[in-house]
Amino acid sequence: MKRMMFTMITQENTYQNQHSPTRFSINLGEIWALGIIIIAAEVVRLYGIRFGLPLVLNNDETFLVQHALAIRWSDLNPHAFVWGSLPFYILAAVFNVSNYVNILINQNPLAMQDFYYIGRMVSAFLGTASVALVFLWASILGCSKAGWLSAALLAFSPYAVQASHYAVVEPMLGFWVTLSMLGMALWLKRYPGGLYVASIAAGLAIATKYNAAILLVCFVTTILYIDHKEIRLPLTASKRLWIYAISIMMLCIYIGIVAFRSELLDLAASWTNTGQIKPVYIQIFNRILLSCLLMLLLAASLSAGIYRNKNWANQISNTITNRNLLYVALIVSVAFLLASPFVILDFPAFVQGTFFVVAKQISPNMVVYPIGSQTYAIADKAVPATDPFYYIRGIYHEWGAILLMAASIGLWLLWRRNRPMALIIMIFSMMMLLVTATGHYQGIRFVYPLWGIIALLSGSGVYLVIERIFQSIHKPLVRSLLIASLLFLLFWFPAESTCKRIYSDFLRKDTRNIALDWIETHVKPGTMILRENQAPGIEEATQRFHVYRSDILFEEASLAEWEEKDAEVIIITDRRYQFYLKHSSDLKDVLDRYIELRRRWKLMVSITPDKEIKGPAIHIYGKPSLTWLKSNSLMHSTAK
């Protein structure tokens, strides 16, 4: 079969003592196989992607899409800095183009649910693009067959498929991180464009989500390997000047923090007036300031070491002032600021938003309610203890023991072939796990950038096992059966789990959709509806009703007060009611209001989950004095 050859000139690792060009090739059959994998990856990511619409069942989707639409309709400032700004701008651009095309074709603008669907399409596209990047990455480090296996594993990874069904930042972050790692691999192969690819992708990754700044440590590792000889040289006069300039700047920051510490704490305290930050976060802010002071003192100690011309100080200083690191810092900064310009232009909002994220991660008092000190105390008791092994178990659950064993083999193989890349992968993975495991707000989505790495290592490990089978077994039939059995075991379970997850999460009916259909059919337009946050977002799907949403309805007002405000329908779930039952001794007055609702108001319908229906249990109550409610012959107490 005719082979398509791709050649790159590279210098091999120094421990191999070789300087021959590195060649890797892909035959036409493998190209077809990769095309099939990419098509299959896109199909499983698009299947069921309209789930829930016109309701939006994921709050992160609402946050991202609504802010992107606000950019499209008003100014360019996203006014939200809990994430990077790039996802908002990308979706805003896609929304603009899609809306313009729809007006040209259908003569009308897109509906709100269409924007959520388009946002999910962007996630699906980026998730599939990550599959192609993993193939290229594995092919550069090993061979195209390892890349084929790695791409297939990522294509059918259950969580990777699930995450790509939502309009959230994780698929975008995974794409940029994988692209940056690919650029580092090219850079280590002495391909000059790799530095620019890795740096630009890293800047865009940080502009997507700030925890991608871990990539900067990977750059230092790469530079230590590439320029280790230069780093050992004595400091030049220009580098000494650089270091002293940086030291003076840090000293000024140190003086500023010390001089204005009370003003900074007062500023953080003012944020609590909005209900966004709780008073306990002021202590955290003070701790962060003290940490900054400690880091600045360490920097001053380093400067003193440079003055004494210590060897260790010279090496660190040469690394900091290395021209490649300066290029990386410049390119990453420019890419980040171009993608997030209002980080500088609206710096106070950026500081407040990022501090809120940090405080929420490191504080056990996660649940934020702007209603009274008693509610704060009860909410804090309900927060579960942090599980330091949550992410390890999550990765094990998603990938399984066999694939994690294959990943260990792949890491060993990579250590033999490309030690710097293995170090970069280990450093990034450990730091990502460490940063997320120390937080109190846990979710497997926080370590989603590791999915491309695990797929790369697992595919390489599987390829090594297959290669060993080829070498040790000479009977073609036995060899083929063993390899087919191995591939079946590896791909059957992820594919089966992916199909089950697609059905469970995206194809089954949801109680909130059923409740919305029931309300649109049986409730009179113009009715004032109160709903808890977990209940269906009626106001997002239709403007026929007056809707008031809150997660603490009966903490804000009693049932009688809501009746005086002309509330006619109340929609609740079991979640808050069970919370009050659990803390009945502390919140008896609120629990009594739920009991009063159940006793005095008429239960219109209850929708509960079962094997074919997912979502929370939803109960819809109607004010008994309504004449249209009493004459409604279609009302019933159970809906399926």
Secondary structure per residue as TSV (DSSP state, phi and psi in degrees):
chain	resnum	aa	ss	phi	psi
A	1	M	-	360.0	138.0
A	2	K	-	-66.0	135.6
A	3	R	E	-108.6	139.9
A	4	M	E	-96.3	119.9
A	5	M	E	-99.8	133.3
A	6	F	E	-120.9	119.5
A	7	T	E	-121.0	136.8
A	8	M	E	-130.9	135.7
A	9	I	-	-81.1	128.9
A	10	T	-	-148.3	158.5
A	11	Q	-	-103.3	126.1
A	12	E	-	-69.5	167.2
A	13	N	-	-58.8	147.3
A	14	T	G	-65.0	-30.6
A	15	Y	G	-71.5	-14.6
A	16	Q	G	-88.9	-13.3
A	17	N	T	54.0	41.4
A	18	Q	-	-130.1	150.8
A	19	H	-	-133.9	30.3
A	20	S	-	-86.5	153.5
A	21	P	-	-62.8	145.7
A	22	T	E	-95.9	128.8
A	23	R	E	-121.9	138.4
A	24	F	E	-137.6	146.7
A	25	S	E	-133.1	155.0
A	26	I	E	-130.6	121.6
A	27	N	E	-84.1	168.3
A	28	L	H	-62.9	-35.5
A	29	G	H	-63.7	-38.9
A	30	E	H	-69.2	-32.7
A	31	I	H	-64.8	-42.8
A	32	W	H	-62.2	-42.0
A	33	A	H	-62.4	-42.4
A	34	L	H	-63.3	-40.9
A	35	G	H	-60.1	-40.9
A	36	I	H	-64.5	-41.4
A	37	I	H	-62.1	-44.5
A	38	I	H	-64.8	-41.8
A	39	I	H	-63.6	-44.3
A	40	A	H	-63.2	-40.0
A	41	A	H	-61.7	-40.6
A	42	E	H	-70.3	-37.4
A	43	V	H	-62.9	-49.1
A	44	V	H	-68.4	-23.1
A	45	R	H	-82.9	-25.0
A	46	L	H	-91.6	-22.2
A	47	Y	T	-67.1	122.0
A	48	G	T	77.5	18.0
A	49	I	T	-73.2	-13.7
A	50	R	T	-88.8	13.7
A	51	F	T	-55.7	142.1
A	52	G	T	81.0	-28.1
A	53	L	T	-63.8	142.9
A	54	P	T	-79.6	-6.4
A	55	L	S	-77.3	152.9
A	56	V	-	-113.4	117.6
A	57	L	-	-99.0	6.3
A	58	N	-	-129.3	118.9
A	59	N	H	-64.2	-32.1
A	60	D	H	-63.8	-34.6
A	61	E	H	-62.9	-44.0
A	62	T	H	-60.9	-44.6
A	63	F	H	-60.3	-47.4
A	64	L	H	-68.6	-48.4
A	65	V	H	-68.2	-42.5
A	66	Q	H	-65.8	-39.1
A	67	H	H	-70.4	-34.4
A	68	A	H	-65.2	-39.5
A	69	L	H	-68.1	-33.6
A	70	A	H	-65.1	-37.6
A	71	I	H	-63.5	-41.0
A	72	R	H	-65.9	-33.8
A	73	W	H	-96.8	-18.8
A	74	S	S	-132.8	-128.1
A	75	D	-	-85.0	174.3
A	76	L	S	-85.0	-9.1
A	77	N	-	-74.9	120.9
A	78	P	-	-70.1	-19.0
A	79	H	-	55.7	27.6
A	80	A	-	-150.5	121.2
A	81	F	-	-128.4	19.8
A	82	V	S	-71.5	-25.8
A	83	W	S	-116.4	176.4
A	84	G	-	-71.0	167.6
A	85	S	S	-86.5	-17.7
A	86	L	H	-58.1	-44.3
A	87	P	H	-57.7	-37.2
A	88	F	H	-64.4	-42.9
A	89	Y	H	-69.7	-39.9
A	90	I	H	-62.6	-47.4
A	91	L	H	-66.2	-38.2
A	92	A	H	-61.0	-42.5
A	93	A	H	-64.7	-44.8
A	94	V	H	-64.2	-40.2
A	95	F	H	-62.7	-42.7
A	96	N	H	-60.2	-49.3
A	97	V	H	-63.1	-46.4
A	98	S	H	-62.8	-41.7
A	99	N	H	-66.2	-40.3
A	100	Y	H	-63.4	-44.4
A	101	V	H	-63.7	-41.4
A	102	N	H	-65.1	-36.5
A	103	I	H	-66.4	-39.6
A	104	L	H	-64.5	-39.5
A	105	I	H	-85.8	-50.2
A	106	N	H	-103.4	-2.2
A	107	Q	S	64.0	22.6
A	108	N	S	-151.7	153.5
A	109	P	-	-74.4	167.2
A	110	L	-	-71.5	148.4
A	111	A	-	-80.7	164.5
A	112	M	H	-58.9	-41.1
A	113	Q	H	-65.3	-25.2
A	114	D	H	-66.7	-34.4
A	115	F	H	-66.6	-38.1
A	116	Y	H	-65.4	-40.6
A	117	Y	H	-62.8	-42.0
A	118	I	H	-66.8	-40.4
A	119	G	H	-60.2	-38.8
A	120	R	H	-68.1	-35.3
A	121	M	H	-61.9	-39.0
A	122	V	H	-62.3	-43.1
A	123	S	H	-62.5	-42.1
A	124	A	H	-63.9	-41.0
A	125	F	H	-63.9	-45.1
A	126	L	H	-68.3	-35.0
A	127	G	H	-63.2	-40.4
A	128	T	H	-70.1	-38.8
A	129	A	H	-61.3	-33.9
A	130	S	H	-63.3	-32.8
A	131	V	H	-61.4	-44.7
A	132	A	H	-65.2	-38.6
A	133	L	H	-64.9	-39.5
A	134	V	H	-63.6	-37.7
A	135	F	H	-60.5	-48.0
A	136	L	H	-63.4	-41.4
A	137	W	H	-61.9	-49.1
A	138	A	H	-66.3	-35.1
A	139	S	H	-66.3	-38.9
A	140	I	H	-67.3	-39.8
A	141	L	H	-79.9	-29.2
A	142	G	S	-131.6	-93.7
A	143	C	-	-153.6	169.6
A	144	S	H	-65.1	-30.7
A	145	K	H	-66.1	-40.0
A	146	A	H	-63.7	-37.4
A	147	G	H	-65.1	-38.5
A	148	W	H	-61.2	-45.7
A	149	L	H	-66.0	-43.1
A	150	S	H	-62.6	-43.5
A	151	A	H	-62.3	-40.8
A	152	A	H	-64.3	-40.1
A	153	L	H	-64.4	-43.1
A	154	L	H	-69.9	-33.5
A	155	A	H	-61.3	-35.7
A	156	F	T	-110.9	13.1
A	157	S	-	-64.3	125.3
A	158	P	H	-56.4	-46.8
A	159	Y	H	-71.4	-35.7
A	160	A	H	-60.6	-40.0
A	161	V	H	-67.4	-43.0
A	162	Q	H	-63.3	-46.8
A	163	A	H	-62.0	-32.2
A	164	S	T	-75.3	-4.5
A	165	H	T	-87.7	-4.6
A	166	Y	S	-115.1	148.1
A	167	A	S	-84.6	75.1
A	168	V	S	-130.9	177.0
A	169	V	S	-86.4	-16.5
A	170	E	H	-61.3	-46.3
A	171	P	H	-60.9	-35.9
A	172	M	H	-67.3	-43.0
A	173	L	H	-63.5	-43.4
A	174	G	H	-60.9	-37.4
A	175	F	H	-63.5	-49.2
A	176	W	H	-66.9	-39.4
A	177	V	H	-64.1	-43.9
A	178	T	H	-64.3	-39.9
A	179	L	H	-64.4	-38.8
A	180	S	H	-65.6	-41.5
A	181	M	H	-64.1	-38.8
A	182	L	H	-61.4	-42.1
A	183	G	H	-62.6	-38.7
A	184	M	H	-64.6	-38.8
A	185	A	H	-62.3	-42.0
A	186	L	H	-65.0	-39.2
A	187	W	H	-63.2	-43.0
A	188	L	H	-64.8	-26.2
A	189	K	T	-83.6	10.6
A	190	R	T	67.2	24.2
A	191	Y	-	-87.8	112.3
A	192	P	T	-61.5	-31.2
A	193	G	H	-67.4	-16.6
A	194	G	H	-61.2	-36.5
A	195	L	H	-60.5	-43.4
A	196	Y	H	-72.4	-39.8
A	197	V	H	-61.7	-48.5
A	198	A	H	-63.5	-41.5
A	199	S	H	-70.1	-46.5
A	200	I	H	-62.7	-44.9
A	201	A	H	-63.4	-38.0
A	202	A	H	-64.5	-43.1
A	203	G	H	-60.9	-40.8
A	204	L	H	-71.0	-32.4
A	205	A	H	-65.0	-43.3
A	206	I	H	-66.4	-34.2
A	207	A	H	-71.8	-12.8
A	208	T	H	-89.2	-47.4
A	209	K	-	-153.3	133.5
A	210	Y	G	-68.3	-22.6
A	211	N	G	-68.1	-10.6
A	212	A	G	-68.7	-6.1
A	213	A	G	-61.3	-14.5
A	214	I	G	-57.5	-26.9
A	215	L	H	-59.0	-26.8
A	216	L	H	-63.0	-33.7
A	217	V	H	-65.5	-36.3
A	218	C	H	-64.2	-35.9
A	219	F	H	-63.8	-41.5
A	220	V	H	-61.1	-42.2
A	221	T	H	-61.0	-43.1
A	222	T	H	-62.1	-42.8
A	223	I	H	-68.2	-38.5
A	224	L	H	-59.8	-34.2
A	225	Y	H	-76.9	-44.9
A	226	I	H	-72.3	-41.4
A	227	D	T	-114.7	34.2
A	228	H	H	-64.0	-30.5
A	229	K	H	-68.9	-42.5
A	230	E	H	-66.6	-33.7
A	231	I	H	-67.6	-26.8
A	232	R	T	-78.6	-11.0
A	233	L	S	-71.7	154.6
A	234	P	-	-62.2	156.2
A	235	L	-	-68.3	136.7
A	236	T	-	-86.0	167.4
A	237	A	H	-62.8	-39.9
A	238	S	H	-65.5	-37.5
A	239	K	H	-71.0	-36.0
A	240	R	H	-60.7	-39.6
A	241	L	H	-62.8	-43.1
A	242	W	H	-57.1	-48.9
A	243	I	H	-63.3	-42.9
A	244	Y	H	-67.2	-34.9
A	245	A	H	-64.0	-43.0
A	246	I	H	-64.8	-40.6
A	247	S	H	-64.5	-41.5
A	248	I	H	-64.4	-40.3
A	249	M	H	-62.5	-43.6
A	250	M	H	-64.8	-35.6
A	251	L	H	-64.7	-39.3
A	252	C	H	-63.8	-41.6
A	253	I	H	-62.8	-41.3
A	254	Y	H	-59.8	-47.9
A	255	I	H	-62.6	-39.4
A	256	G	H	-63.5	-41.6
A	257	I	H	-65.5	-44.2
A	258	V	H	-64.1	-43.6
A	259	A	H	-71.1	-36.9
A	260	F	T	-112.3	24.9
A	261	R	H	-62.2	-45.0
A	262	S	H	-63.8	-39.4
A	263	E	H	-65.1	-38.7
A	264	L	H	-65.3	-40.3
A	265	L	H	-66.8	-38.4
A	266	D	H	-64.0	-37.8
A	267	L	H	-63.5	-45.1
A	268	A	H	-63.3	-36.5
A	269	A	H	-65.0	-31.5
A	270	S	H	-67.5	-23.6
A	271	W	H	-66.3	-25.8
A	272	T	G	-66.7	-21.6
A	273	N	G	-66.1	-21.2
A	274	T	G	-86.7	-8.4
A	275	G	T	84.7	-0.3
A	276	Q	S	-80.6	-39.5
A	277	I	S	-117.3	132.7
A	278	K	-	-84.8	157.8
A	279	P	T	-56.7	-30.3
A	280	V	H	-63.1	-22.1
A	281	Y	H	-72.6	-17.1
A	282	I	H	-64.3	-38.4
A	283	Q	H	-63.5	-39.0
A	284	I	H	-65.3	-41.7
A	285	F	H	-61.1	-40.6
A	286	N	H	-63.3	-39.4
A	287	R	H	-64.3	-39.8
A	288	I	H	-63.6	-41.7
A	289	L	H	-60.5	-43.4
A	290	L	H	-64.2	-36.2
A	291	S	H	-64.8	-39.7
A	292	C	H	-62.0	-40.3
A	293	L	H	-62.5	-41.6
A	294	L	H	-63.2	-43.3
A	295	M	H	-64.5	-36.4
A	296	L	H	-68.1	-35.2
A	297	L	H	-64.6	-39.8
A	298	L	H	-63.2	-39.5
A	299	A	H	-63.4	-38.5
A	300	A	H	-65.0	-38.3
A	301	S	H	-62.7	-39.8
A	302	L	H	-61.8	-41.6
A	303	S	H	-62.2	-39.9
A	304	A	H	-64.4	-37.8
A	305	G	H	-64.9	-36.3
A	306	I	H	-64.4	-41.4
A	307	Y	H	-60.6	-33.3
A	308	R	T	-85.9	-0.8
A	309	N	T	61.4	40.7
A	310	K	-	-71.6	148.0
A	311	N	H	-62.7	-45.8
A	312	W	H	-64.1	-37.2
A	313	A	H	-67.7	-38.0
A	314	N	H	-60.9	-43.9
A	315	Q	H	-65.0	-43.9
A	316	I	H	-64.0	-43.3
A	317	S	H	-65.9	-40.8
A	318	N	H	-63.6	-34.4
A	319	T	H	-66.3	-44.6
A	320	I	H	-64.3	-38.5
A	321	T	T	-97.0	8.2
A	322	N	-	-59.3	138.1
A	323	R	H	-60.6	-37.6
A	324	N	H	-65.0	-39.8
A	325	L	H	-66.9	-36.0
A	326	L	H	-65.9	-39.4
A	327	Y	H	-61.1	-46.2
A	328	V	H	-60.1	-48.4
A	329	A	H	-59.2	-41.8
A	330	L	H	-66.5	-47.9
A	331	I	H	-66.5	-43.8
A	332	V	H	-61.3	-44.0
A	333	S	H	-63.8	-44.7
A	334	V	H	-63.8	-46.1
A	335	A	H	-61.7	-41.5
A	336	F	H	-64.7	-46.5
A	337	L	H	-71.5	-33.1
A	338	L	H	-66.5	-35.0
A	339	A	H	-84.0	-19.8
A	340	S	-	-136.8	63.4
A	341	P	T	-64.7	-28.3
A	342	F	H	-80.4	-0.7
A	343	V	H	-59.9	-36.1
A	344	I	H	-91.5	-44.0
A	345	L	H	-70.1	-27.1
A	346	D	T	-127.5	55.5
A	347	F	H	-60.4	-42.1
A	348	P	H	-57.9	-41.0
A	349	A	H	-67.2	-36.2
A	350	F	H	-62.9	-45.3
A	351	V	H	-62.3	-44.5
A	352	Q	H	-65.0	-43.2
A	353	G	H	-66.3	-44.7
A	354	T	H	-69.5	-36.3
A	355	F	H	-64.4	-37.7
A	356	F	H	-59.9	-41.3
A	357	V	H	-65.3	-45.8
A	358	V	H	-62.8	-45.4
A	359	A	H	-63.6	-38.3
A	360	K	H	-66.5	-31.0
A	361	Q	H	-75.1	-41.4
A	362	I	H	-94.9	-8.3
A	363	S	-	-99.2	135.8
A	364	P	S	-73.4	-12.5
A	365	N	-	-89.3	72.1
A	366	M	-	-79.2	-37.4
A	367	V	-	-75.3	117.4
A	368	V	-	-106.6	114.6
A	369	Y	-	-126.0	125.2
A	370	P	-	-83.7	31.5
A	371	I	S	-124.8	95.3
A	372	G	-	67.9	153.9
A	373	S	H	-72.2	-30.3
A	374	Q	H	-64.2	-42.3
A	375	T	H	-63.8	-39.2
A	376	Y	H	-57.6	-47.5
A	377	A	H	-62.9	-43.0
A	378	I	H	-67.7	-41.8
A	379	A	H	-61.9	-38.9
A	380	D	H	-64.4	-36.0
A	381	K	H	-66.0	-26.3
A	382	A	T	-82.4	-8.4
A	383	V	S	-76.1	123.5
A	384	P	-	-69.3	156.2
A	385	A	-	-67.2	148.7
A	386	T	-	-70.2	134.6
A	387	D	-	-99.7	108.1
A	388	P	T	-66.8	-17.4
A	389	F	T	-105.7	16.4
A	390	Y	H	-59.1	-45.5
A	391	Y	H	-74.4	-33.9
A	392	I	H	-62.2	-46.0
A	393	R	H	-66.1	-36.1
A	394	G	H	-64.2	-42.4
A	395	I	H	-64.8	-42.3
A	396	Y	H	-62.4	-41.8
A	397	H	H	-64.1	-38.8
A	398	E	H	-75.7	-39.3
A	399	W	H	-101.0	-24.9
A	400	G	H	82.4	160.4
A	401	A	H	-65.2	-39.0
A	402	I	H	-64.7	-45.6
A	403	L	H	-71.4	-32.3
A	404	L	H	-69.5	-33.7
A	405	M	H	-65.0	-42.1
A	406	A	H	-62.6	-36.5
A	407	A	H	-64.9	-37.2
A	408	S	H	-63.9	-41.3
A	409	I	H	-64.4	-41.3
A	410	G	H	-63.8	-37.3
A	411	L	H	-66.2	-40.4
A	412	W	H	-62.0	-42.5
A	413	L	H	-64.5	-41.8
A	414	L	H	-65.9	-36.2
A	415	W	H	-61.5	-36.0
A	416	R	H	-72.0	-36.9
A	417	R	H	-92.4	-37.6
A	418	N	-	-148.6	79.8
A	419	R	H	-59.3	-42.1
A	420	P	H	-59.4	-42.0
A	421	M	H	-65.0	-37.5
A	422	A	H	-62.8	-41.6
A	423	L	H	-63.9	-42.4
A	424	I	H	-60.7	-44.4
A	425	I	H	-63.7	-44.2
A	426	M	H	-65.9	-42.4
A	427	I	H	-63.2	-47.3
A	428	F	H	-62.7	-44.3
A	429	S	H	-64.5	-45.5
A	430	M	H	-66.3	-40.5
A	431	M	H	-68.8	-38.3
A	432	M	H	-62.1	-44.1
A	433	L	H	-66.5	-39.9
A	434	L	H	-65.8	-45.9
A	435	V	H	-62.8	-41.3
A	436	T	H	-77.9	-36.3
A	437	A	H	-69.1	-23.7
A	438	T	T	-81.2	-8.0
A	439	G	S	-89.2	160.9
A	440	H	S	-97.4	-8.7
A	441	Y	S	-104.0	99.5
A	442	Q	-	-103.9	145.5
A	443	G	-	-171.8	135.4
A	444	I	G	-63.1	-19.5
A	445	R	G	-64.5	-21.8
A	446	F	G	-67.6	-23.8
A	447	V	G	-108.6	21.3
A	448	Y	T	-58.6	-33.2
A	449	P	T	-58.4	-17.1
A	450	L	H	-76.2	-12.4
A	451	W	H	-64.7	-40.5
A	452	G	H	-64.3	-38.2
A	453	I	H	-65.3	-45.8
A	454	I	H	-64.1	-40.1
A	455	A	H	-63.1	-41.9
A	456	L	H	-60.1	-50.2
A	457	L	H	-67.8	-41.6
A	458	S	H	-64.5	-44.3
A	459	G	H	-62.2	-39.9
A	460	S	H	-66.2	-40.1
A	461	G	H	-65.4	-41.9
A	462	V	H	-63.4	-40.9
A	463	Y	H	-62.7	-38.8
A	464	L	H	-63.8	-40.6
A	465	V	H	-63.7	-44.1
A	466	I	H	-62.5	-40.3
A	467	E	H	-62.6	-40.6
A	468	R	H	-66.1	-36.2
A	469	I	H	-63.6	-41.7
A	470	F	H	-60.7	-40.1
A	471	Q	H	-75.8	-33.0
A	472	S	H	-93.9	-24.6
A	473	I	-	-112.1	122.9
A	474	H	-	-99.8	-13.1
A	475	K	-	-81.4	116.9
A	476	P	H	-57.6	-40.5
A	477	L	H	-65.9	-47.0
A	478	V	H	-63.6	-42.5
A	479	R	H	-62.1	-44.4
A	480	S	H	-64.2	-41.4
A	481	L	H	-64.1	-41.7
A	482	L	H	-64.5	-44.9
A	483	I	H	-67.1	-41.4
A	484	A	H	-62.7	-41.1
A	485	S	H	-64.6	-42.3
A	486	L	H	-62.2	-46.8
A	487	L	H	-64.9	-36.7
A	488	F	H	-62.8	-45.5
A	489	L	H	-63.1	-39.5
A	490	L	H	-71.7	-38.6
A	491	F	H	-100.3	-20.8
A	492	W	H	-65.8	-47.9
A	493	F	H	-68.1	-44.0
A	494	P	H	-62.1	-40.3
A	495	A	H	-65.3	-42.1
A	496	E	H	-64.9	-43.8
A	497	S	H	-63.4	-37.5
A	498	T	H	-63.6	-45.4
A	499	C	H	-62.9	-42.0
A	500	K	H	-63.5	-40.3
A	501	R	H	-69.2	-38.1
A	502	I	H	-60.9	-44.5
A	503	Y	I	-65.6	-46.1
A	504	S	I	-66.0	-42.7
A	505	D	I	-93.8	-27.4
A	506	F	I	-123.9	-14.1
A	507	L	I	-110.0	-24.0
A	508	R	S	-73.7	153.0
A	509	K	E	-68.0	151.3
A	510	D	E	-113.3	142.5
A	511	T	H	-58.5	-32.5
A	512	R	H	-70.3	-35.3
A	513	N	H	-68.6	-39.7
A	514	I	H	-63.7	-40.9
A	515	A	H	-64.0	-40.1
A	516	L	H	-62.4	-44.9
A	517	D	H	-60.0	-41.2
A	518	W	H	-65.3	-42.8
A	519	I	H	-64.5	-44.7
A	520	E	H	-64.5	-26.3
A	521	T	H	-86.4	-37.0
A	522	H	H	-111.7	-17.0
A	523	V	S	-100.2	136.5
A	524	K	-	-68.1	135.4
A	525	P	T	-56.5	144.9
A	526	G	T	88.6	-4.8
A	527	T	-	-66.0	139.7
A	528	M	E	-84.5	122.1
A	529	I	E	-117.6	129.9
A	530	L	E	-100.1	137.7
A	531	R	E	-144.0	148.4
A	532	E	-	-81.4	162.9
A	533	N	T	-61.1	-35.0
A	534	Q	T	-77.5	-11.3
A	535	A	S	-77.0	166.1
A	536	P	-	-60.3	138.5
A	537	G	-	-79.3	76.0
A	538	I	H	-59.6	-40.7
A	539	E	H	-65.9	-20.2
A	540	E	H	-79.7	-23.7
A	541	A	H	-101.0	-27.1
A	542	T	-	-152.8	153.2
A	543	Q	S	-107.5	19.4
A	544	R	S	-79.0	-14.4
A	545	F	S	-126.4	158.2
A	546	H	E	-93.8	115.2
A	547	V	E	-118.7	133.0
A	548	Y	E	-117.8	124.5
A	549	R	E	-111.4	137.0
A	550	S	-	-163.6	148.1
A	551	D	S	-89.1	-4.6
A	552	I	-	-133.6	54.9
A	553	L	H	-53.6	-52.2
A	554	F	H	-89.0	5.4
A	555	E	H	-90.8	-28.1
A	556	E	H	-76.9	-37.7
A	557	A	S	-156.9	158.2
A	558	S	-	-80.4	170.4
A	559	L	H	-62.8	-38.4
A	560	A	H	-64.4	-38.6
A	561	E	H	-66.0	-38.3
A	562	W	H	-67.2	-35.6
A	563	E	H	-64.7	-37.6
A	564	E	H	-66.3	-25.4
A	565	K	T	-89.7	13.9
A	566	D	T	71.5	28.2
A	567	A	-	-69.5	130.7
A	568	E	-	-116.2	-25.8
A	569	V	E	-135.5	135.4
A	570	I	E	-124.5	129.1
A	571	I	E	-115.1	120.6
A	572	I	E	-127.8	163.3
A	573	T	E	-118.8	175.0
A	574	D	H	-79.0	-14.2
A	575	R	H	-64.1	-53.2
A	576	R	H	-67.6	-38.2
A	577	Y	H	-62.1	-42.2
A	578	Q	H	-65.9	-33.1
A	579	F	H	-63.1	-44.1
A	580	Y	H	-70.4	-33.7
A	581	L	H	-62.2	-40.6
A	582	K	H	-65.0	-32.6
A	583	H	T	-116.8	42.9
A	584	S	T	-63.5	-31.9
A	585	S	T	-68.3	-30.6
A	586	D	T	-91.2	-28.6
A	587	L	S	-124.3	45.9
A	588	K	H	-64.4	-36.9
A	589	D	H	-64.4	-38.6
A	590	V	H	-70.6	-41.8
A	591	L	H	-61.2	-37.5
A	592	D	H	-62.1	-31.5
A	593	R	H	-69.6	-35.9
A	594	Y	H	-65.7	-41.4
A	595	I	H	-64.6	-39.2
A	596	E	H	-64.5	-40.0
A	597	L	H	-60.1	-45.8
A	598	R	H	-66.1	-30.3
A	599	R	H	-83.9	-42.7
A	600	R	H	-93.5	-36.9
A	601	W	S	-86.7	158.9
A	602	K	E	-90.4	126.9
A	603	L	E	-73.6	114.8
A	604	M	E	-82.8	-44.4
A	605	V	E	-163.1	146.2
A	606	S	E	-122.4	132.3
A	607	I	E	-122.7	116.1
A	608	T	-	-118.8	148.1
A	609	P	-	-74.5	154.2
A	610	D	-	-149.7	-157.4
A	611	K	S	-64.6	-29.5
A	612	E	S	-103.7	-7.3
A	613	I	E	-128.6	131.7
A	614	K	E	-112.3	174.5
A	615	G	S	107.5	176.6
A	616	P	-	-77.2	157.1
A	617	A	-	-70.5	129.5
A	618	I	E	-121.2	134.8
A	619	H	E	-125.9	128.2
A	620	I	E	-113.7	120.7
A	621	Y	E	-111.9	145.2
A	622	G	E	-120.1	147.0
A	623	K	-	-65.9	124.2
A	624	P	T	-66.0	-19.5
A	625	S	T	-80.3	-5.1
A	626	L	-	-75.2	128.1
A	627	T	H	-71.3	-38.3
A	628	W	H	-68.3	-27.3
A	629	L	H	-70.6	-41.3
A	630	K	H	-66.9	-31.3
A	631	S	T	-92.6	5.1
A	632	N	-	-79.7	105.8
A	633	S	T	-78.2	-12.7
A	634	L	T	-89.5	-1.4
A	635	M	-	-71.5	139.8
A	636	H	-	-150.5	167.6
A	637	S	S	-98.3	-7.4
A	638	T	E	-139.3	138.8
A	639	A	E	-130.7	140.0
A	640	K	-	-121.4	360.0
